[in-house]
């Protein structure tokens, strides 16, 4: 389904369709139309500024992109519905594939030059194009400092912004948990404990008896003492 861009006079031709943007050709220009569902003008204005900055910054370090002319906030009509969106303007370069060995080596050089500048490129064949004997990389959003292209990161951020508030308003229904009393087994046998009787200890009685001495039958002979009178 084609889109009519409000700021363009003339017939545009759809030459590329993607998840994040569609590409149209009119004359010597390529128009990249943002496909986000964002309706807020303020947010779309911020996206236009970010798109313009990204295209200018990436061309300061890397020279293998087609010419860039700017970005505008406009509207497109599709299927009888009109929506605001961001459109960026570029020099049109027909996308690959690259058939000659020379063109293929030039594409490899683009990947190496990006790596020297600390960047990675999405090396799909459709991201390369050739014009006037020079090979170009035609997807500015496919260049970044990480393994995930910037356009994918933008889409993830947009999804988080749209879904995040909805998740906060939804309260999860947790199942009610009824407390269960544990059933303990009935113990019918009572333990028998030994009885302890408290009282004074019983001390055995001790009977005392007189010792029996043996009887002596022999009388002892006691000598008689003679009395001595003093003589005068």
Secondary structure, DSSP 4 states (H G I P E B T S, - for coil): ---EETT--S--EEEEE-SSEEEEEETTEEEEEE------HHHHHHHHHHHHHHHHHHHHH---SPPEEEEEEEEEEETTEEEEEEEEEEE---B----SHHHHHHHHHHHHHHHHTT-EE---GGGEEEETTEEEE--GGGEESSSS-HHHHHHHHHHHHHHHHHHHHPPP-PPP-------PPP--PPPPPPP----PPPPPP----PPPPPPP-SPPPPPPPPP-PPP-
